[in-house]
Amino acid sequence: MKSGFHSRRKTYFRLLLILLLLAIGVFVFFQGSMFFTKQKITDQQLILDQQNQELAGYQTLTGYIKLSALRELETTTDTMPWAERINKVIEMLNELKNLTSNQNETIILSDFKVSLDSVSLRGKVSSLLLLYYTNPERNILSLLDRFEQLDFIQDIKIKTYDKSEDNAFGFVLDAKVINDGNTK
């Protein structure tokens, strides 16, 4: 009986020894795997740090700053139709130029100030009728009506009048720009 007992003990011992060696092998494998994984992480971290330094160098360049500002502007504004709007204003001014060169009445416009939300200008007219009087039958259109025809302007106001020595009337015209200069 003792020999059977010893042989079972020997078998259990061998089985435990095999399990212990297997557990040690698995432990060594995972420790090695962890070591190589940490090494890869360290290498990737070094590469990332180097790329961040390069990026910081690029971000300090003026061209990059302008490019970033342009990209930001493109994302916040769909279109800015000022080229079309300026052409409409120039067309209107050319009509006024042709109109005043053929008559004794005078319209002088100056000091244009244009921003994304307002337009203002100084002007001088020989008669207040040029500012306000419109007669479709005689093809007469007042200066205010000409500005109102511009589709991007609203709330047109004339703040002040000053009568000059040559009996002309100086004025300041202010108007709001619709949609803050952009369209959606």
C-alpha positions as CSV (number, residue, x, y, z in Angstrom):
1,M,0.0,0.0,0.0
2,K,2.7,2.3,0.7
3,S,4.1,1.9,-2.8
4,G,0.8,2.9,-4.3
5,F,0.6,5.8,-2.0
6,H,4.1,6.9,-2.9
7,S,3.4,6.6,-6.6
8,R,0.3,8.8,-6.3
9,R,2.2,11.2,-4.3
10,K,4.9,11.3,-7.0
11,T,2.3,11.8,-9.7
12,Y,0.7,14.7,-7.7
13,F,4.1,16.1,-7.1
14,R,5.0,16.0,-10.8
15,L,1.6,17.5,-11.6
16,L,2.1,20.3,-9.1
17,L,5.7,20.8,-10.4
18,I,4.4,21.0,-14.0
19,L,1.7,23.5,-12.9
20,L,4.2,25.5,-11.0
21,L,6.6,25.6,-14.0
22,L,3.7,26.5,-16.3
23,A,2.6,29.3,-13.9
24,I,6.2,30.6,-13.8
25,G,6.4,30.4,-17.6
26,V,3.2,32.4,-18.0
27,F,4.4,34.9,-15.4
28,V,7.7,35.4,-17.2
29,F,5.9,35.7,-20.6
30,F,3.5,38.4,-19.2
31,Q,6.4,40.3,-17.5
32,G,8.3,40.2,-20.8
33,S,5.3,41.3,-22.7
34,M,4.7,44.2,-20.3
35,F,8.3,45.2,-20.6
36,F,8.2,45.4,-24.4
37,T,4.8,47.2,-24.3
38,K,6.2,49.8,-21.9
39,Q,9.2,50.2,-24.1
40,K,6.9,50.8,-27.1
41,I,4.9,53.3,-25.2
42,T,8.1,55.2,-24.2
43,D,9.3,55.2,-27.8
44,Q,5.9,56.5,-29.0
45,Q,5.9,59.1,-26.2
46,L,9.3,60.4,-27.4
47,I,8.0,60.6,-31.0
48,L,4.9,62.4,-29.8
49,D,6.9,64.9,-27.8
50,Q,9.1,65.6,-30.8
51,Q,6.1,66.2,-33.0
52,N,4.5,68.5,-30.5
53,Q,7.7,70.5,-30.4
54,E,7.7,70.8,-34.2
55,L,4.0,71.8,-34.1
56,A,4.7,74.5,-31.6
57,G,7.5,75.8,-33.9
58,Y,5.1,75.9,-36.8
59,Q,2.4,77.6,-34.8
60,T,4.7,80.5,-34.0
61,L,5.3,81.2,-37.7
62,T,3.3,84.1,-39.2
63,G,2.1,82.1,-42.1
64,Y,0.6,79.5,-39.9
65,I,-1.1,82.2,-37.8
66,K,-2.6,83.7,-40.9
67,L,-3.7,80.3,-42.2
68,S,-5.4,79.5,-38.9
69,A,-7.2,82.9,-38.9
70,L,-8.3,82.3,-42.5
71,R,-9.6,78.8,-41.6
72,E,-11.5,80.3,-38.7
73,L,-13.0,83.0,-40.9
74,E,-14.0,80.4,-43.5
75,T,-15.9,78.4,-40.8
76,T,-17.7,81.3,-39.3
77,T,-18.7,83.1,-42.5
78,D,-20.3,81.5,-45.5
79,T,-19.9,84.3,-48.0
80,M,-19.1,88.0,-47.9
81,P,-20.7,89.5,-50.9
82,W,-18.9,92.9,-50.6
83,A,-17.6,92.7,-54.2
84,E,-21.2,92.6,-55.4
85,R,-22.3,95.3,-53.0
86,I,-19.5,97.6,-53.9
87,N,-20.3,97.2,-57.5
88,K,-23.9,98.2,-56.8
89,V,-22.8,101.3,-54.9
90,I,-20.4,102.2,-57.7
91,E,-23.2,101.8,-60.2
92,M,-25.5,104.0,-58.2
93,L,-22.7,106.7,-57.9
94,N,-22.1,106.6,-61.6
95,E,-25.8,107.2,-62.2
96,L,-25.6,110.2,-59.8
97,K,-22.5,111.4,-61.6
98,N,-24.3,111.3,-65.0
99,L,-27.4,112.9,-63.4
100,T,-25.6,115.8,-61.8
101,S,-23.3,116.5,-64.7
102,N,-26.3,117.3,-67.0
103,Q,-28.2,119.6,-64.6
104,N,-27.6,122.6,-62.4
105,E,-28.3,120.6,-59.3
106,T,-25.3,119.3,-57.4
107,I,-24.7,116.2,-55.3
108,I,-21.3,115.7,-53.8
109,L,-20.6,112.6,-51.7
110,S,-17.4,112.0,-49.6
111,D,-16.0,110.3,-46.5
112,F,-17.5,106.9,-47.1
113,K,-17.1,104.7,-44.0
114,V,-18.0,101.1,-44.5
115,S,-18.0,98.4,-41.9
116,L,-19.7,95.0,-41.6
117,D,-22.7,96.5,-39.8
118,S,-23.0,100.1,-41.0
119,V,-22.3,102.5,-43.8
120,S,-22.0,106.3,-43.4
121,L,-21.0,109.1,-45.7
122,R,-20.9,112.9,-45.9
123,G,-22.6,114.7,-48.7
124,K,-23.5,118.1,-50.0
125,V,-26.6,118.9,-52.1
126,S,-27.6,122.1,-53.8
127,S,-31.3,121.5,-52.8
128,L,-32.9,119.3,-50.2
129,L,-35.2,118.1,-52.9
130,L,-32.3,116.0,-54.2
131,L,-32.4,114.1,-51.0
132,Y,-36.1,113.5,-50.6
133,Y,-38.1,114.2,-53.8
134,T,-39.0,111.3,-56.1
135,N,-41.2,111.6,-59.2
136,P,-41.4,108.4,-61.3
137,E,-43.2,110.3,-64.1
138,R,-40.2,112.6,-64.6
139,N,-37.7,109.8,-63.9
140,I,-36.5,111.6,-60.7
141,L,-35.3,109.4,-57.9
142,S,-34.2,110.9,-54.6
143,L,-30.8,110.1,-53.1
144,L,-32.5,108.4,-50.1
145,D,-34.5,106.2,-52.5
146,R,-31.4,105.3,-54.4
147,F,-29.8,104.1,-51.2
148,E,-33.0,102.2,-50.2
149,Q,-32.8,100.3,-53.5
150,L,-29.5,98.7,-52.3
151,D,-30.7,95.4,-51.0
152,F,-28.1,95.2,-48.2
153,I,-28.9,98.5,-46.5
154,Q,-31.7,99.4,-44.1
155,D,-32.6,102.1,-41.5
156,I,-31.2,105.0,-43.5
157,K,-31.0,108.2,-41.5
158,I,-29.7,111.7,-42.1
159,K,-28.4,112.9,-38.7
160,T,-27.6,116.6,-39.4
161,Y,-27.9,119.3,-42.0
162,D,-25.6,122.3,-42.3
163,K,-26.3,125.1,-44.7
164,S,-23.1,126.5,-46.2
165,E,-22.3,129.9,-47.5
166,D,-22.9,128.8,-51.1
167,N,-26.5,127.8,-50.1
168,A,-25.7,124.1,-50.4
169,F,-26.8,121.7,-47.7
170,G,-24.2,119.4,-46.0
171,F,-25.5,116.2,-44.4
172,V,-24.3,113.0,-42.9
173,L,-26.1,109.8,-44.0
174,D,-26.0,106.6,-41.8
175,A,-27.4,103.2,-42.6
176,K,-27.3,99.7,-41.2
177,V,-26.0,96.8,-43.2
178,I,-28.2,93.7,-43.2
179,N,-26.7,90.4,-41.9
180,D,-23.5,92.0,-40.6
181,G,-22.0,91.8,-44.1
182,N,-22.5,88.1,-44.7
183,T,-25.2,85.9,-46.1
184,K,-26.2,82.5,-44.8
